Amino acid sequence: MATAADTGTHRKIKKDKGKTSTRMLTAPDIEEVQLVTCLETVYSLSVAEIRFLPLGADMHTAVYRVTARDATRYFLKLRRSAFSDASVVIPYWLAAAGMQSLIPAITTRTTGKLWTQSGPFTVILYPFVNGLSGWETELTQHQWVAFGSCLRILHTSAVPPELIRTISRESYSPVWRERVTAILRQITEHSITNPVTAKFVHILLNRQATIRHMIARADQLADLLSRQPPDYCLCHGDIHAGNILIDAAGKLYLVDWDTLILAPKERDLMFIGGGVGGIWNNKLEVEWFYQGYGQTQIDLMAMTYYRCERIVQDIGEICEALLQADGNDEERITMLNQFTSQFEPGNVVDIADATDQQLQAKQHGSGD
C-alpha cells in the first residue's frame, strides 16, 4: 500500500483539508537492521532496501516501503500499542471469500500467521500498491459506485462465529466527550506562549458553545442508542478519504483496518456526505455511492450520533496535539486550519446540524 506522498504527486490542498497528522514524521526507535533481520528470518525476504514513510495520523503506527533483491516491493507496518488480531484476520478472510477491494496481509513463512513480533512492535507485511488516497484525488463516478458496492459487501458479510467473537462491539463510549469537556473546563489554566496555540485557544473558547452542544447531543443519542441499538454489522469504523486508495489503473481499495468494529452500518455511512476533512459533501457523489450500495433505510439517530461524535473526537485530538509542548509551527498551523475549517459553511458542523434537524423533524412528525 502507498499514497502519493511516496511518488511526489501529493496535492497539498487535500492534505491540509484532510484528517492528517504529522505525528509520525520520524522513524520509531527500532534499528532498520533489526527489521531487515525480522523480514529475512520470518518472511524469507532478501531485502535490498527499507525506507521509512512519514505517513498516517496514528502516533502508535509506523510504515515502511521494503524493496526485495528481486525488485518486488512490500508495505511494512509496525504497531507499538495494543494490537487486535481481527484487524488483519478479518480482511484476510474477506479477501479469501472474494472481496476484491482489499489488500490482505502476507503470511509468515515460519508460522503461517499474518503478523509477527519484533521487540515491542507487531510487524505486518503487505503487498505494495502504489496509488493515491482519497485526500489526494477525487473519486470518479465509477469509483464512487464501486466504493458503495464494497461497503455493502462488507456490511452484509456473514463472518463465521469464531471470527465474530474477536471483533470489538460498539459501546458508545463517552471517552472523547469527557476529554473535550475537561479541556474546555481547564483550558484557561494552561500557560501558553506559542502564538499559534494562543490563537487556537481564543478560537476554541469562541466556539465552545457549539462544541458543548455537540457533546451534549452525542451524549443524549448515545444513551438512547445503547438502550435500543440498531442492528449491528461488520464496519470498517473509520472509512474517511484517507483510508481509500486508488491505484494507477483506477482500482479502489479499502485500507487500514485497525478500527474494525461491529456497529450499526451508520458508523461507516456517516462519512458519505458527512464532509469529514472538508470533502465528500457533494450530493451527486452521495447518489453515486448509493447506486453501488443499494437501497437501505438510514437510522437518523445513529447517523446524527456518529456525525456529532466524530466532530468531538477530531476536536479532542487537535486540542491534545496543539496543547503539547512539542511540534513546530507549520504543524500547529495545519492543525489550527483543520480545527477552524470544521465550522465553515457546508463542513462537518453544518452537516451534523442538518442531520440532527432531519432527525428531530422526523421524531416530531411521528410524535416520538
TORKOL-4160 file (C-alpha; in steps of 0.2 Angstrom, whole numbers, padded with zeros to 4 digits, m for minus):
368
<pt num="1" X="0000" Y="0000" Z="0000"/>
<pt num="2" X="0006" Y="0018" Z="m0003"/>
<pt num="3" X="0000" Y="0035" Z="m0006"/>
<pt num="4" X="0005" Y="0050" Z="m0017"/>
<pt num="5" X="0017" Y="0055" Z="m0003"/>
<pt num="6" X="0029" Y="0041" Z="m0009"/>
<pt num="7" X="0028" Y="0047" Z="m0028"/>
<pt num="8" X="0030" Y="0065" Z="m0026"/>
<pt num="9" X="0012" Y="0069" Z="m0033"/>
<pt num="10" X="0004" Y="0074" Z="m0017"/>
<pt num="11" X="m0009" Y="0088" Z="m0018"/>
<pt num="12" X="m0006" Y="0098" Z="m0003"/>
<pt num="13" X="m0023" Y="0107" Z="m0003"/>
<pt num="14" X="m0031" Y="0090" Z="0000"/>
<pt num="15" X="m0018" Y="0086" Z="0014"/>
<pt num="16" X="m0022" Y="0102" Z="0023"/>
<pt num="17" X="m0041" Y="0099" Z="0022"/>
<pt num="18" X="m0040" Y="0081" Z="0027"/>
<pt num="19" X="m0039" Y="0072" Z="0043"/>
<pt num="20" X="m0020" Y="0070" Z="0043"/>
<pt num="21" X="m0006" Y="0072" Z="0055"/>
<pt num="22" X="0012" Y="0075" Z="0056"/>
<pt num="23" X="0014" Y="0065" Z="0072"/>
<pt num="24" X="0024" Y="0051" Z="0063"/>
<pt num="25" X="0037" Y="0061" Z="0053"/>
<pt num="26" X="0051" Y="0052" Z="0061"/>
<pt num="27" X="0055" Y="0034" Z="0062"/>
<pt num="28" X="0052" Y="0024" Z="0078"/>
<pt num="29" X="0065" Y="0018" Z="0090"/>
<pt num="30" X="0070" Y="0002" Z="0081"/>
<pt num="31" X="0085" Y="m0001" Z="0071"/>
<pt num="32" X="0082" Y="m0005" Z="0052"/>
<pt num="33" X="0094" Y="m0019" Z="0053"/>
<pt num="34" X="0083" Y="m0027" Z="0066"/>
<pt num="35" X="0068" Y="m0025" Z="0054"/>
<pt num="36" X="0078" Y="m0032" Z="0040"/>
<pt num="37" X="0083" Y="m0047" Z="0050"/>
<pt num="38" X="0065" Y="m0050" Z="0055"/>
<pt num="39" X="0059" Y="m0049" Z="0037"/>
<pt num="40" X="0073" Y="m0061" Z="0031"/>
<pt num="41" X="0070" Y="m0073" Z="0045"/>
<pt num="42" X="0051" Y="m0074" Z="0047"/>
<pt num="43" X="0046" Y="m0070" Z="0029"/>
<pt num="44" X="0061" Y="m0076" Z="0020"/>
<pt num="45" X="0064" Y="m0060" Z="0011"/>
<pt num="46" X="0080" Y="m0055" Z="0004"/>
<pt num="47" X="0079" Y="m0036" Z="0007"/>
<pt num="48" X="0088" Y="m0024" Z="m0004"/>
<pt num="49" X="0081" Y="m0008" Z="0004"/>
<pt num="50" X="0070" Y="m0002" Z="0018"/>
<pt num="51" X="0063" Y="0016" Z="0018"/>
<pt num="52" X="0053" Y="0024" Z="0032"/>
<pt num="53" X="0037" Y="0033" Z="0025"/>
<pt num="54" X="0031" Y="0048" Z="0035"/>
<pt num="55" X="0013" Y="0044" Z="0033"/>
<pt num="56" X="m0003" Y="0042" Z="0044"/>
<pt num="57" X="m0011" Y="0050" Z="0059"/>
<pt num="58" X="m0008" Y="0036" Z="0072"/>
<pt num="59" X="0006" Y="0040" Z="0083"/>
<pt num="60" X="0007" Y="0022" Z="0088"/>
<pt num="61" X="0010" Y="0016" Z="0070"/>
<pt num="62" X="0024" Y="0017" Z="0058"/>
<pt num="63" X="0026" Y="0011" Z="0040"/>
<pt num="64" X="0040" Y="0007" Z="0028"/>
<pt num="65" X="0042" Y="0003" Z="0010"/>
<pt num="66" X="0053" Y="m0013" Z="0008"/>
<pt num="67" X="0061" Y="m0017" Z="m0009"/>
<pt num="68" X="0067" Y="m0035" Z="m0011"/>
<pt num="69" X="0083" Y="m0040" Z="m0021"/>
<pt num="70" X="0071" Y="m0047" Z="m0035"/>
<pt num="71" X="0064" Y="m0029" Z="m0035"/>
<pt num="72" X="0047" Y="m0034" Z="m0028"/>
<pt num="73" X="0040" Y="m0020" Z="m0016"/>
<pt num="74" X="0031" Y="m0023" Z="0000"/>
<pt num="75" X="0022" Y="m0011" Z="0013"/>
<pt num="76" X="0028" Y="m0014" Z="0031"/>
<pt num="77" X="0018" Y="m0009" Z="0045"/>
<pt num="78" X="0023" Y="m0008" Z="0064"/>
<pt num="79" X="0011" Y="m0006" Z="0078"/>
<pt num="80" X="0018" Y="m0002" Z="0095"/>
<pt num="81" X="0001" Y="m0001" Z="0105"/>
<pt num="82" X="m0012" Y="m0015" Z="0108"/>
<pt num="83" X="m0015" Y="m0025" Z="0093"/>
<pt num="84" X="m0031" Y="m0033" Z="0088"/>
<pt num="85" X="m0029" Y="m0049" Z="0078"/>
<pt num="86" X="m0046" Y="m0045" Z="0069"/>
<pt num="87" X="m0038" Y="m0030" Z="0060"/>
<pt num="88" X="m0028" Y="m0042" Z="0049"/>
<pt num="89" X="m0038" Y="m0059" Z="0051"/>
<pt num="90" X="m0055" Y="m0052" Z="0045"/>
<pt num="91" X="m0048" Y="m0043" Z="0030"/>
<pt num="92" X="m0039" Y="m0059" Z="0025"/>
<pt num="93" X="m0055" Y="m0069" Z="0027"/>
<pt num="94" X="m0065" Y="m0056" Z="0017"/>
<pt num="95" X="m0052" Y="m0057" Z="0003"/>
<pt num="96" X="m0052" Y="m0076" Z="0003"/>
<pt num="97" X="m0071" Y="m0075" Z="0002"/>
<pt num="98" X="m0070" Y="m0065" Z="m0014"/>
<pt num="99" X="m0070" Y="m0046" Z="m0009"/>
<pt num="100" X="m0058" Y="m0039" Z="m0021"/>
<pt num="101" X="m0056" Y="m0021" Z="m0014"/>
<pt num="102" X="m0044" Y="m0027" Z="0000"/>
<pt num="103" X="m0025" Y="m0029" Z="0002"/>
<pt num="104" X="m0023" Y="m0044" Z="0013"/>
<pt num="105" X="m0008" Y="m0046" Z="0024"/>
<pt num="106" X="0006" Y="m0059" Z="0019"/>
<pt num="107" X="0008" Y="m0074" Z="0030"/>
<pt num="108" X="0024" Y="m0078" Z="0038"/>
<pt num="109" X="0035" Y="m0092" Z="0031"/>
<pt num="110" X="0039" Y="m0098" Z="0049"/>
<pt num="111" X="0022" Y="m0099" Z="0057"/>
<pt num="112" X="0009" Y="m0096" Z="0043"/>
<pt num="113" X="0002" Y="m0081" Z="0054"/>
<pt num="114" X="m0002" Y="m0064" Z="0047"/>
<pt num="115" X="0009" Y="m0055" Z="0059"/>
<pt num="116" X="0025" Y="m0057" Z="0069"/>
<pt num="117" X="0034" Y="m0048" Z="0084"/>
<pt num="118" X="0050" Y="m0038" Z="0084"/>
<pt num="119" X="0053" Y="m0031" Z="0101"/>
<pt num="120" X="0038" Y="m0020" Z="0107"/>
<pt num="121" X="0031" Y="m0019" Z="0089"/>
<pt num="122" X="0019" Y="m0030" Z="0080"/>
<pt num="123" X="0025" Y="m0032" Z="0062"/>
<pt num="124" X="0013" Y="m0034" Z="0047"/>
<pt num="125" X="0018" Y="m0036" Z="0029"/>
<pt num="126" X="0008" Y="m0032" Z="0014"/>
<pt num="127" X="0010" Y="m0031" Z="m0005"/>
<pt num="128" X="0014" Y="m0013" Z="m0010"/>
<pt num="129" X="0001" Y="m0005" Z="m0020"/>
<pt num="130" X="0006" Y="0012" Z="m0027"/>
<pt num="131" X="m0008" Y="0024" Z="m0028"/>
<pt num="132" X="m0017" Y="0040" Z="m0021"/>
<pt num="133" X="m0028" Y="0042" Z="m0006"/>
<pt num="134" X="m0045" Y="0050" Z="m0007"/>
<pt num="135" X="m0037" Y="0066" Z="0001"/>
<pt num="136" X="m0026" Y="0067" Z="m0015"/>
<pt num="137" X="m0038" Y="0063" Z="m0029"/>
<pt num="138" X="m0056" Y="0064" Z="m0032"/>
<pt num="139" X="m0066" Y="0048" Z="m0034"/>
<pt num="140" X="m0074" Y="0046" Z="m0051"/>
<pt num="141" X="m0092" Y="0041" Z="m0053"/>
<pt num="142" X="m0087" Y="0023" Z="m0057"/>
<pt num="143" X="m0076" Y="0023" Z="m0041"/>
<pt num="144" X="m0090" Y="0030" Z="m0030"/>
<pt num="145" X="m0101" Y="0016" Z="m0036"/>
<pt num="146" X="m0088" Y="0003" Z="m0033"/>
<pt num="147" X="m0085" Y="0011" Z="m0016"/>
<pt num="148" X="m0104" Y="0009" Z="m0012"/>
<pt num="149" X="m0103" Y="m0009" Z="m0018"/>
<pt num="150" X="m0088" Y="m0013" Z="m0007"/>
<pt num="151" X="m0096" Y="m0007" Z="0009"/>
<pt num="152" X="m0112" Y="m0016" Z="0005"/>
<pt num="153" X="m0102" Y="m0032" Z="0004"/>
<pt num="154" X="m0093" Y="m0028" Z="0020"/>
<pt num="155" X="m0109" Y="m0024" Z="0029"/>
<pt num="156" X="m0118" Y="m0040" Z="0024"/>
<pt num="157" X="m0104" Y="m0052" Z="0026"/>
<pt num="158" X="m0108" Y="m0067" Z="0036"/>
<pt num="159" X="m0092" Y="m0069" Z="0046"/>
<pt num="160" X="m0090" Y="m0086" Z="0055"/>
<pt num="161" X="m0094" Y="m0085" Z="0073"/>
<pt num="162" X="m0077" Y="m0089" Z="0079"/>
<pt num="163" X="m0071" Y="m0074" Z="0070"/>
<pt num="164" X="m0085" Y="m0063" Z="0075"/>
<pt num="165" X="m0080" Y="m0066" Z="0093"/>
<pt num="166" X="m0063" Y="m0057" Z="0090"/>
<pt num="167" X="m0071" Y="m0041" Z="0085"/>
<pt num="168" X="m0075" Y="m0027" Z="0097"/>
<pt num="169" X="m0093" Y="m0020" Z="0098"/>
<pt num="170" X="m0099" Y="m0003" Z="0098"/>
<pt num="171" X="m0101" Y="0004" Z="0116"/>
<pt num="172" X="m0105" Y="0022" Z="0113"/>
<pt num="173" X="m0090" Y="0026" Z="0124"/>
<pt num="174" X="m0090" Y="0044" Z="0132"/>
<pt num="175" X="m0071" Y="0045" Z="0132"/>
<pt num="176" X="m0069" Y="0058" Z="0119"/>
<pt num="177" X="m0084" Y="0068" Z="0125"/>
<pt num="178" X="m0076" Y="0068" Z="0143"/>
<pt num="179" X="m0059" Y="0073" Z="0137"/>
<pt num="180" X="m0065" Y="0088" Z="0127"/>
<pt num="181" X="m0077" Y="0093" Z="0141"/>
<pt num="182" X="m0061" Y="0093" Z="0153"/>
<pt num="183" X="m0051" Y="0103" Z="0140"/>
<pt num="184" X="m0064" Y="0116" Z="0139"/>
<pt num="185" X="m0065" Y="0117" Z="0158"/>
<pt num="186" X="m0046" Y="0118" Z="0161"/>
<pt num="187" X="m0041" Y="0127" Z="0145"/>
<pt num="188" X="m0038" Y="0144" Z="0154"/>
<pt num="189" X="m0027" Y="0136" Z="0166"/>
<pt num="190" X="m0014" Y="0132" Z="0153"/>
<pt num="191" X="0002" Y="0143" Z="0152"/>
<pt num="192" X="0003" Y="0147" Z="0133"/>
<pt num="193" X="0017" Y="0156" Z="0125"/>
<pt num="194" X="0016" Y="0149" Z="0107"/>
<pt num="195" X="0006" Y="0162" Z="0096"/>
<pt num="196" X="m0002" Y="0149" Z="0085"/>
<pt num="197" X="m0008" Y="0139" Z="0100"/>
<pt num="198" X="m0014" Y="0155" Z="0109"/>
<pt num="199" X="m0024" Y="0159" Z="0093"/>
<pt num="200" X="m0031" Y="0142" Z="0093"/>
<pt num="201" X="m0037" Y="0144" Z="0112"/>
<pt num="202" X="m0045" Y="0160" Z="0108"/>
<pt num="203" X="m0055" Y="0152" Z="0093"/>
<pt num="204" X="m0059" Y="0137" Z="0104"/>
<pt num="205" X="m0066" Y="0147" Z="0118"/>
<pt num="206" X="m0077" Y="0157" Z="0105"/>
<pt num="207" X="m0083" Y="0140" Z="0098"/>
<pt num="208" X="m0086" Y="0132" Z="0114"/>
<pt num="209" X="m0105" Y="0134" Z="0114"/>
<pt num="210" X="m0106" Y="0124" Z="0098"/>
<pt num="211" X="m0094" Y="0111" Z="0104"/>
<pt num="212" X="m0103" Y="0109" Z="0120"/>
<pt num="213" X="m0119" Y="0107" Z="0110"/>
<pt num="214" X="m0111" Y="0093" Z="0100"/>
<pt num="215" X="m0105" Y="0084" Z="0116"/>
<pt num="216" X="m0122" Y="0086" Z="0124"/>
<pt num="217" X="m0131" Y="0079" Z="0109"/>
<pt num="218" X="m0119" Y="0065" Z="0106"/>
<pt num="219" X="m0122" Y="0060" Z="0125"/>
<pt num="220" X="m0141" Y="0061" Z="0123"/>
<pt num="221" X="m0141" Y="0050" Z="0107"/>
<pt num="222" X="m0128" Y="0038" Z="0115"/>
<pt num="223" X="m0139" Y="0035" Z="0129"/>
<pt num="224" X="m0154" Y="0031" Z="0118"/>
<pt num="225" X="m0144" Y="0020" Z="0106"/>
<pt num="226" X="m0136" Y="0010" Z="0120"/>
<pt num="227" X="m0153" Y="0006" Z="0127"/>
<pt num="228" X="m0161" Y="0001" Z="0110"/>
<pt num="229" X="m0147" Y="m0001" Z="0097"/>
<pt num="230" X="m0150" Y="m0003" Z="0078"/>
<pt num="231" X="m0144" Y="m0019" Z="0070"/>
<pt num="232" X="m0125" Y="m0022" Z="0071"/>
<pt num="233" X="m0114" Y="m0027" Z="0056"/>
<pt num="234" X="m0096" Y="m0028" Z="0051"/>
<pt num="235" X="m0090" Y="m0010" Z="0049"/>
<pt num="236" X="m0073" Y="m0003" Z="0044"/>
<pt num="237" X="m0075" Y="0010" Z="0058"/>
<pt num="238" X="m0065" Y="0025" Z="0050"/>
<pt num="239" X="m0068" Y="0024" Z="0032"/>
<pt num="240" X="m0064" Y="0043" Z="0028"/>
<pt num="241" X="m0055" Y="0048" Z="0012"/>
<pt num="242" X="m0038" Y="0044" Z="0019"/>
<pt num="243" X="m0042" Y="0026" Z="0020"/>
<pt num="244" X="m0047" Y="0024" Z="0002"/>
<pt num="245" X="m0033" Y="0020" Z="m0010"/>
<pt num="246" X="m0034" Y="0022" Z="m0029"/>
<pt num="247" X="m0021" Y="0013" Z="m0039"/>
<pt num="248" X="m0014" Y="0018" Z="m0056"/>
<pt num="249" X="m0027" Y="0008" Z="m0065"/>
<pt num="250" X="m0041" Y="0017" Z="m0056"/>
<pt num="251" X="m0045" Y="0002" Z="m0044"/>
<pt num="252" X="m0051" Y="0006" Z="m0027"/>
<pt num="253" X="m0045" Y="m0002" Z="m0011"/>
<pt num="254" X="m0051" Y="0000" Z="0007"/>
<pt num="255" X="m0036" Y="0001" Z="0019"/>
<pt num="256" X="m0031" Y="0002" Z="0037"/>
<pt num="257" X="m0042" Y="m0010" Z="0047"/>
<pt num="258" X="m0037" Y="m0005" Z="0064"/>
<pt num="259" X="m0054" Y="0002" Z="0068"/>
<pt num="260" X="m0064" Y="m0014" Z="0063"/>
<pt num="261" X="m0079" Y="m0015" Z="0073"/>
<pt num="262" X="m0097" Y="m0022" Z="0075"/>
<pt num="263" X="m0108" Y="m0007" Z="0074"/>
<pt num="264" X="m0123" Y="0000" Z="0066"/>
<pt num="265" X="m0120" Y="0002" Z="0047"/>
<pt num="266" X="m0121" Y="0021" Z="0050"/>
<pt num="267" X="m0104" Y="0020" Z="0059"/>
<pt num="268" X="m0097" Y="0019" Z="0041"/>
<pt num="269" X="m0111" Y="0028" Z="0031"/>
<pt num="270" X="m0109" Y="0044" Z="0041"/>
<pt num="271" X="m0094" Y="0048" Z="0031"/>
<pt num="272" X="m0104" Y="0048" Z="0015"/>
<pt num="273" X="m0110" Y="0066" Z="0013"/>
<pt num="274" X="m0103" Y="0069" Z="0030"/>
<pt num="275" X="m0089" Y="0082" Z="0025"/>
<pt num="276" X="m0075" Y="0075" Z="0036"/>
<pt num="277" X="m0059" Y="0084" Z="0030"/>
<pt num="278" X="m0070" Y="0096" Z="0020"/>
<pt num="279" X="m0073" Y="0084" Z="0006"/>
<pt num="280" X="m0086" Y="0070" Z="0002"/>
<pt num="281" X="m0100" Y="0083" Z="0005"/>
<pt num="282" X="m0107" Y="0083" Z="m0013"/>
<pt num="283" X="m0124" Y="0077" Z="m0016"/>
<pt num="284" X="m0120" Y="0069" Z="m0033"/>
<pt num="285" X="m0106" Y="0059" Z="m0025"/>
<pt num="286" X="m0118" Y="0053" Z="m0012"/>
<pt num="287" X="m0130" Y="0047" Z="m0026"/>
<pt num="288" X="m0116" Y="0038" Z="m0035"/>
<pt num="289" X="m0111" Y="0029" Z="m0019"/>
<pt num="290" X="m0129" Y="0023" Z="m0015"/>
<pt num="291" X="m0130" Y="0017" Z="m0033"/>
<pt num="292" X="m0117" Y="0004" Z="m0028"/>
<pt num="293" X="m0123" Y="0002" Z="m0010"/>
<pt num="294" X="m0141" Y="m0001" Z="m0015"/>
<pt num="295" X="m0157" Y="0004" Z="m0006"/>
<pt num="296" X="m0156" Y="0005" Z="0013"/>
<pt num="297" X="m0165" Y="0013" Z="0027"/>
<pt num="298" X="m0154" Y="0025" Z="0037"/>
<pt num="299" X="m0156" Y="0027" Z="0055"/>
<pt num="300" X="m0156" Y="0045" Z="0058"/>
<pt num="301" X="m0152" Y="0044" Z="0076"/>
<pt num="302" X="m0137" Y="0033" Z="0073"/>
<pt num="303" X="m0131" Y="0045" Z="0059"/>
<pt num="304" X="m0133" Y="0060" Z="0070"/>
<pt num="305" X="m0124" Y="0052" Z="0084"/>
<pt num="306" X="m0109" Y="0047" Z="0073"/>
<pt num="307" X="m0108" Y="0064" Z="0065"/>
<pt num="308" X="m0108" Y="0073" Z="0081"/>
<pt num="309" X="m0096" Y="0061" Z="0090"/>
<pt num="310" X="m0084" Y="0062" Z="0075"/>
<pt num="311" X="m0083" Y="0081" Z="0077"/>
<pt num="312" X="m0080" Y="0079" Z="0096"/>
<pt num="313" X="m0066" Y="0066" Z="0093"/>
<pt num="314" X="m0057" Y="0076" Z="0080"/>
<pt num="315" X="m0058" Y="0092" Z="0091"/>
<pt num="316" X="m0051" Y="0082" Z="0105"/>
<pt num="317" X="m0037" Y="0075" Z="0095"/>
<pt num="318" X="m0032" Y="0093" Z="0088"/>
<pt num="319" X="m0033" Y="0100" Z="0106"/>
<pt num="320" X="m0022" Y="0087" Z="0113"/>
<pt num="321" X="m0009" Y="0089" Z="0099"/>
<pt num="322" X="m0009" Y="0108" Z="0100"/>
<pt num="323" X="m0008" Y="0109" Z="0119"/>
<pt num="324" X="0008" Y="0098" Z="0119"/>
<pt num="325" X="0024" Y="0107" Z="0120"/>
<pt num="326" X="0032" Y="0098" Z="0105"/>
<pt num="327" X="0028" Y="0101" Z="0087"/>
<pt num="328" X="0033" Y="0115" Z="0075"/>
<pt num="329" X="0023" Y="0130" Z="0070"/>
<pt num="330" X="0020" Y="0123" Z="0052"/>
<pt num="331" X="0012" Y="0108" Z="0060"/>
<pt num="332" X="0002" Y="0119" Z="0073"/>
<pt num="333" X="m0005" Y="0130" Z="0058"/>
<pt num="334" X="m0010" Y="0114" Z="0049"/>
<pt num="335" X="m0020" Y="0108" Z="0064"/>
<pt num="336" X="m0027" Y="0125" Z="0068"/>
<pt num="337" X="m0033" Y="0126" Z="0050"/>
<pt num="338" X="m0041" Y="0109" Z="0052"/>
<pt num="339" X="m0050" Y="0115" Z="0068"/>
<pt num="340" X="m0057" Y="0131" Z="0060"/>
<pt num="341" X="m0062" Y="0123" Z="0044"/>
<pt num="342" X="m0075" Y="0111" Z="0053"/>
<pt num="343" X="m0086" Y="0127" Z="0057"/>
<pt num="344" X="m0086" Y="0133" Z="0039"/>
<pt num="345" X="m0102" Y="0133" Z="0029"/>
<pt num="346" X="m0105" Y="0116" Z="0022"/>
<pt num="347" X="m0092" Y="0107" Z="0033"/>
<pt num="348" X="m0095" Y="0094" Z="0046"/>
<pt num="349" X="m0103" Y="0105" Z="0059"/>
<pt num="350" X="m0116" Y="0111" Z="0047"/>
<pt num="351" X="m0119" Y="0094" Z="0040"/>
<pt num="352" X="m0121" Y="0086" Z="0058"/>
<pt num="353" X="m0133" Y="0100" Z="0062"/>
<pt num="354" X="m0143" Y="0097" Z="0046"/>
<pt num="355" X="m0144" Y="0078" Z="0050"/>
<pt num="356" X="m0150" Y="0082" Z="0068"/>
<pt num="357" X="m0163" Y="0093" Z="0061"/>
<pt num="358" X="m0170" Y="0079" Z="0050"/>
<pt num="359" X="m0170" Y="0068" Z="0065"/>
<pt num="360" X="m0180" Y="0080" Z="0076"/>
<pt num="361" X="m0192" Y="0084" Z="0062"/>
<pt num="362" X="m0195" Y="0065" Z="0059"/>
<pt num="363" X="m0197" Y="0062" Z="0078"/>
<pt num="364" X="m0209" Y="0077" Z="0079"/>
<pt num="365" X="m0219" Y="0071" Z="0064"/>
<pt num="366" X="m0221" Y="0054" Z="0071"/>
<pt num="367" X="m0225" Y="0060" Z="0089"/>
<pt num="368" X="m0209" Y="0052" Z="0096"/>
